[in-house]
Amino acid sequence: MCLAVPSKIIEINDTVAKVDVDGVIRETSIMLLDDAKIGDYVIVHAGFAISKVDEKAALTTLQDMRDIMAAEAQQVNGLNDHL
């Protein structure tokens, strides 16, 4: 399964941008976007920025993803405590 993750553009070099997701820096193609700029939040899927998203929505989505991962980790740890 692939997830489309909101990412913040921190650097642009021609059609390739460096994006940051919670401190993880990756390169992604911005060929599909006409007006991407540093500071924009984009949805990245399979190595391509496929759309821009406003900052509030991006930050909310990222926090929701963190909360889900924390809940899953807590559930796994709870199961391990019973083994």
Secondary structure by P-SEA (a helix, b strand, c coil): cccbbbbbbccccccbbbbbcccbbbbbbccccccccccbbbbbccccccccccaaaaaaaaaaaaaaaaaaaaaaaaaaaac
